[in-house]
Amino acid sequence: MEGRRIAVLGTGTPVPDPFWPATAIVGDDSAYLVDFGPGVVRSSKAPFLARHIMALEPANLKIAFVTHLHSGHTSGYPDLILTGWTAGRRIPLEVYGPSGLRSMTDHILQAYRIDIETRTNPEGDQRDNSEGWKVNAHEITSGVIYKDAKVTVTAFPTKHAMESYGYRFDTPDRSIVIARDTSPTEETIKACNGCDVLFHESRAEEMYAQPPEDRRAFGAKNHTRSVQLATLASKAKPGLQSGTAYHPPTHNTLRTATTSAKGIPNRLFGRFQTARFAHFI
């Protein structure tokens, strides 16, 4: 597996913007998706068209991992299932995530039952592709949850408002740790432990000054401030630190991504790169 990289397909929040949460580990002809916020299939199609990255062609989105089941990280799930199928995926989608994933999957498939039955009937446009709409939903616990010839994926618990996980991807040439919505945890530090890349959420300091008290309290308990990320990274010691910079909804993403980065003292660890939509890390 040469040149395994992180494709940033979205970095946003539940507030409507073009940058919903989604990330992919890509290389060769394979992609491993982490989270599927709204527009995830369209977001993956963009680098496919611009850079001819075959792994991100919708039909090639075959394996996905979800950090937690908040709507902002899962609202693109029906699109991932159904558009991937109609675009040419001919095998069931494999999805890994917390408890509740199987129920969510079953309800989505039931909601689209008429569409699936119509497309697979003797006159349907997918009558020769009766497997691509199916999903194998795997509800996970901590530990190694997936392995193939190219990658080993290990789940570790994170700390959010519901059951949540981060993921470590080990390949022959790179170790990548992804932790999305979470407060700082020792488990993330242990999972990285000198990893090549730590991809972790951070919230600009200004986010804690503007919302009502209940929102500030929720953020303080369930998310990571920029300065907290700096401290965490100084202990985890990644070769490269990258962050998804959450921002107040009245600000544009580029501005607040820069603001968040300024809140991270680079002297505490190695290189830092702010994650932005359609970038590769």
C-alpha positions, 0 to 999 in steps of 0.5 A: 500500500503506497502513499496512503493518505487522508482525504478530507471530505468534510470538516463541519458541524451540524450547522448547514455548510458545505463541509460536513464531517467525512474523511477517507483513508485512500491509496491504491484503488481502495478507500476506507471512509470515516463518518458519512455526513450529508453530501458524503458521496458528492464530496468523494466524487469531487476529488475523483473528478479533479484528480482521477482518484479511482478509490473515491469513485462512488461505486468504490466506497465499500468500507466505512467506519462511523465514530458515533451516531449523531445526525451530522455524522450519519445523515449521508448514510442513505446516500452512501448505501443507495448511490454507491449501489446505483453507481455500480457497487456490486457487493454489500457495503461493510460498515463498522460502528457503535451500538445502534448502527444495525438498527439505523441500517435496518430502518434506512433499508426499510424506508427505501424498500419501495425504491429497492424493490422497484430497481431490482424487479425484472424491469428495474435498472438494477435487476442485474445487481441484486447485492449492491444495496445490501449492508453488513452492519458491524457493531463494535467494541474496542480492539482490532475490528477490521483487517485486510491485506492493506490495512489493520483497523483498531477501534478505541473508545472516545468521550462524547455525548454517546457511545463513540470511537476513534480509529487507528489505521496501520498500513505498511507505510503509515499509521493514522489515528482519527478521533472526531467528536470527543473530549481529550482522552488518554485512550487517544494518546495511547492509540497514537503513541508516536503515530505518523498522523493524528487527525483530531477535532478541535474547537476554536476558543471563540466558540466558548464565548458566543453560545448560551451557557448550556451549549458552552457546557455541552462543548466543554464536556464533549469536545476538544478546545484548541489548547487542549489538542495541543496538550494532547498532541504533546503527549501523543507525539504524532509525526504530523498533527491535523485538526478539524476546526469547528467554528461559530456558524456566523464565521466562514470556515477558512477564517476560523480554521486559521483561528483554531490553528493559532490557538495551538502552540506548535512548540508543544509538538511537531508539525501541524496542518489544519484540515480543509475540505478537499485537501489531502494529508 
